[in-house]
Amino acid sequence: MPISFDQQTKTVHLYNSSLSYLFTLLYTGAVGQVYCGAPLAPRSYPFLALSASGGVFHPDKNTVRFEYPAYGTGDYRTPAFVIQSRNGSTVTEPLYQSHKIYDGKPSVSALPALYTEREDEAQTVELTLFDAPSGVRIILYYTIFTDLPVIARRARFINAGEEPCRVRKAMSLNLDLPDRDWHLLTVSGAWARELQISEKPLMPGFQGIKSSRGNSGHQQNPFLILKRPATTDSGGEAWGFSLLYSGNFSATVESDCYGTSRVQLGINDETFSWKLEKGESFDTPEAVLVYSPDGLNRLSQVFHTVYQSRLARGPWRDKERPVLLNNWEGTYFNFTEHKLLAMASAAKELGIELFVLDDGWFGERDNDSSSLGDWFADTRKLPSGIAGLAEQITGMGLQFGLWIEPEMISKKSRLFELHPDWAIGVPGRCRSEQRNQYVLDMSRQEIVDYLTTIITDLIESAPISYIKWDMNRSITEPFSLSLPPDRQGEFFHRYILGVYELYDRLTTRFPQVLFESCAGGGGRFDPGILAFAPQAWLSDNTDALERLRLQASASLVYPQSSWGSHVSAVPNHQTGRSTSLNFRAMVAFFGNLGFELDPTTLSPEEKQAIASVCAFYKAHRRTFQYGRFFRLAVPDPALYAAWQVSSEAETLVGFYKLLAQPNRPPVRLHLAGLEPALVYDVSLWEEGGFEEQDKSYNCGQRGGDELMYGGLLLDATYVTKRGDFFGELFVIRHGTATLPEEERKPADRAGDSRGDFGKKLSV
Ligand code: DGJ
């Protein structure tokens, strides 16, 4: 049983073989955080329980580690929630009322959440707190997965009083950690420059990230990681906190004068308030905590496992994703049916499986200034419509996919002529245009209903097997005509609930269609949206060098199967940089491979090269998309990068030289997660960077111990010559033979924990 209750100390203990999390009833009646970290045996912990309240004499509430801290009664740190009563007071002090432990995990309607497939995969404890003067009841939900260091948390607020009240802040998670010896790792960025990692020591005071744009944003991503200063990808302690939400969020840490660190994750309270009438309730989004005592790779792999298998839904969750050609960078808005058919036919010859028609097919859209909302084919460009085009393309043996941007409306559109009031804006104020477009008010039910009908008809009108759902601007002038003045604070959350509802209806209606989410690239790349669309367009930046950084940062939390990675033409459209086709392919392999170019313009040599890229990828696609991902250590990350993916049958390793420097020492690339005592068969992708005479020395039969502790050798010839942007791809088949007993080092004879840790990950 992964959750127990100790009657003596009134302590709840969530535990499994990788993690313990304890909270206790304090003498005041509030609930305190006792311990979280490496697993403790399930027994009584009176001394730890005492430490939650800051010591024997309970001198100061600011020394207490609260589970879900309230406002206004002596804890001057930031509260986890704020409720305003009818008399205007925001003081509350909810006390323990009851708790209940049960198997499985309850679902939350309307919001994305982790799920279980069997009751024994997880246990849940519901902790109920009650603030008698306001009549507000708070239920905190904690679900621990039996075989994973994962706890999912959320809160429900119920107005059980007689008077209406207002929830002004409602964090999904609060965690008071006992010390400050952590580095805070977040990502930030901008359009086409998303996911830049920032790491800094926790400082006294307040730190973190937040979005107030209506989407999670290019500028930040809804997670934070706390790692010990010395933690690396391969070792050391770390906590990951990730929010299943696509709207305005905040992820913060407050480090106080007693050295404790208060972590909070939830809806950004600056743009939020929610009115609760008598009897009404409010559910926060879900937050996911992951603990790793073994470094960031382990932390990431746990997130990957749980997001791949217990967040993503529908038949595409486990299916291999098709290799696609998207026409965007090949043509932008400038195409005809004839041109698209020529591109599709060339793509088919290369081994591409899905042709995606991007922006510019509807209304009269020759640039980005018009037609969003008019989801009918532009017959000037497509005389036989979407159905005619799609039928011809599927007739070639390809699948057909289509781009839409349903949440948007152009001022120059029929939809705007009919419904100018559907665009978000405040009466009496100008609406700000961005990319020449406005945003539809997705908090309004009639708009969600309208879009459901229009997109359902569109998908039913043609053999469409993939939808790319774009969102190219954030929200300004937030306001909804459908909400009364005292509910305008609900707008942003209701907007995202409307988006989720539309996604839910369409993905339920069309389970066979693969949905890819996109927001000008990575503007809405978050776990909330992955519950509906199992993959996303990570960034509009398709430069291979930039993608090395983007994909590595994304892999901190997100699995490779969740991002599209495309080979585009050179010079690259975003950076002007030229890299070889094989270098671009070796980067794009680690994700869902696609192409973003015009295949009709390729030379015969390029066509042949792309055909072999596609053939190689398809032969190894399950490993690339679903294998266990490692960021491998390299001596100088400014010069090199290396990734590994491993499945049961094989390991694939990409080594990338970014910049050449003369007279460099050789690189020893230490692989990870192999069985030390197993024999592996190492070879190279023949299209990779090595020349024939270099191919021999790493190849052949090698022990797992040798590959992990000795490493692959990338010698001076390789790392100093042949210029910049040069890669190599190792293909390593997993043997069944084990090394003879006398050839194993002593530790491996007894079994090395590094060798089998992957098996423990599987849910
Ligand atoms: C932004 C996307 O990220 C691109 O891939 C493309 O679909 C454009 N929008 C089209 O407007």
Boltz pocket constraint, residues with backbone or C-beta under 6 A from the ligand:
constraints:
  - pocket:
      binder: B
      contacts: [[A, 328], [A, 358], [A, 359], [A, 403], [A, 470], [A, 472], [A, 518], [A, 519], [A, 520], [A, 521], [A, 537], [A, 539], [A, 540]]
      max_distance: 6.0
